[in-house]
Amino acid sequence: MSSLHTDSPIYTRAATITKSDTVAIASGPTDAIHVGGAGTLTVVFMDDSTCQFTVAVGDILNVRAKRVNLTGSAATLLSALYL
């Protein structure tokens, strides 16, 4: 039985993220990131600060990221989510 979380955001668009140490996410800054394959994820925020997250399959990180670094990111099948 599934449940509806009324406090969860409804995303209206998604795009594949290509990890890079220099190139921003082609579809623009994210509202969130969906993780398809577990690992680590190094996110670059709008102010160029970074943070490394440990993520599991199916995680959704509610972050405004302009880039996901290749270095330090082992997670796979990443999707940018947009409201």
C-alpha positions, 0 to 999 in steps of 0.5 A, spaced: 500 500 500 502 506 498 501 513 501 501 520 499 505 525 502 501 531 501 507 535 504 512 532 499 514 537 493 511 535 486 516 535 481 514 537 474 520 536 470 527 532 470 533 531 466 539 527 466 545 530 470 552 529 467 557 529 473 563 534 471 568 538 475 567 544 471 561 544 467 554 546 470 548 542 469 545 543 462 538 544 464 540 549 470 540 549 477 536 544 481 530 544 485 532 537 487 536 531 485 534 524 485 539 518 486 538 512 482 545 508 484 548 509 491 554 512 493 557 519 494 555 525 491 559 532 491 554 537 490 556 544 488 552 550 490 550 556 487 555 560 491 561 555 489 561 551 496 561 544 496 558 538 500 559 531 499 553 526 501 552 519 502 546 517 498 542 511 497 538 508 491 532 512 491 534 518 495 532 525 493 536 531 495 532 537 496 538 542 494 539 547 489 545 545 485 549 548 479 553 542 478 555 535 481 562 534 481 565 528 478 571 527 483 568 525 489 561 522 486 560 515 486 553 515 485 550 513 479 543 515 475 542 522 477 536 526 475 535 533 476 528 535 479 525 541 477 518 544 481 
